[in-house]
């Protein structure tokens, strides 16, 4: 490997390490507005999947997978809410 490539590679690793978020940042409780956005996205993708029709199975499945992603985010957020 040439010297320049080695320098670029190590520079990329330093930049990448500096830009990563700590793990605890992803486990914080989402705001109410974020939950609202997730619910809207879930409903939107659910409607799109239902209206995709039987002939377009690939598109319909993609929409269902998107809807499932958002419902999973919602359920995880609800499960991690502190008890009152």
Secondary structure, DSSP 8 states (H G I E B T S, - for coil): --HHHHHHHHHHHHHHHHH---GGGGGS---HHHHHHHHHHHHHHHHHHHHS-SS-HHHHHHHHHHHHHHHHHHHHHHHTS---
